[in-house]
């Protein structure tokens, strides 16, 4: 790899012609936008599902975000919508809505992230669609629990980060809440929804029954963050303190070295002893504040402060050479640009080069999961708006004249 970007194969790979993942043969009708829903449906597509992305005639808003070679094919959209086919429709038109209803009759999964009331008004609710296809898995994610007072309240990642306490957890030294610099709630909820869909498909394989899934963003991120941060709340006494102290110390961050930053985490007494020894203060392992897990937990600010000071003694490379033989988890704290030259990612081939039908040579993050019997693959690049409209409607049995009427 070069400093300017990921190493390019001499000839970028061609996109595969057919899906090979564990969900090959599963059809998904995807009426989602922005991040949460598309992240979910891309996961299903990566696993081999035939994902039909139903877009408005203006297209998903993320099409306009990020650099692109073709209008409407922004990088933000690209990283959420590979392995999908695009069907552009105005669902307010009866013919278009009827076409989606027909498609759901042959589908395994219908997924949306509309407000629940909006889906019902369009006739895309579970009761309506399951009457046509009892085996259908109907999956929906929205901000808050269905049937709650906030069911119809609009929700985006920033709102839920704030309402869930996540922004407060990420407060700066001044105590001011800050959003994490990634749409964490959307992506976590999308990944969780994809997992729930897989479980519902497994249930259907055993029973023949479809079902409805609803996943609220609020409860999803709370289940994620409260694993460690519920603290005294676990015992029903939150007034005694919530939040895991080790996560909240201002010293829990990459440590400055002589030439950069390093991430180091010692867990066991043995690792802490070796770390203190490497820093030239072996006696600290006998200090009552640092001699055991409970002691270090109670004095976590002081324990991590020793690392903040100690790591300044050497360069990042020198520390890695010293700590790795001791089996102490450590690594260079990379910038985003560093990822393209990271030795590990180079070794595993994380950045894959492909030749996209309309975008030319592109770089795609590898699908993380590996399956020994049904390996997932990139079988479709991200689609242009409505690229597959006629193909999909023709498969559904519509004539050319009918397709003209449906697509407007």
Order of alpha helices (4+ residues) and beta strands (2+ residues): beta-beta-alpha-beta-alpha-beta-alpha-beta-alpha-alpha-beta-alpha-alpha-alpha-beta-alpha-alpha-beta-beta-alpha-alpha-alpha-alpha-beta-alpha-beta-beta-alpha-alpha
